[in-house]
């Protein structure tokens, strides 16, 4: 795991330039998504969000600010945090330090998966083949809209 190569996505905007190594996949895992992240100084890992599965954070190196519904806290080397399913588990990780943060995130690998982004009022759905990101303000489409009778 400590020799894993990190992948940066060049499409990630400034402020969200973190790298990932899919160590769970490298170990042959299917049911659990285990990802090793590198969060450079001044960057965050994902916007503030929650999912409908439990997620876990284990900080390996550095210190990260964890934003949660009850405010912000510092998490450092060896800290283990569980983010429960749903709104109570909303979180965002930000590196405000001067050294990179290395952290493991554990979550379900099952799809479809859904994430809600309260700050921007968006919902994302991943099916394994498709990704859909919508704003709640855009309104709902009726269940039978566009269906033939």
Helices and strands as residue ranges (DSSP letters): E 7-8, E 18-21, H 23-26, E 32-39, E 44-51, E 55-61, E 63-68, E 71-76, E 80-83, G 87-89, E 91-94, E 101-108, E 113-117, E 122-126, E 131-135, G 136-138
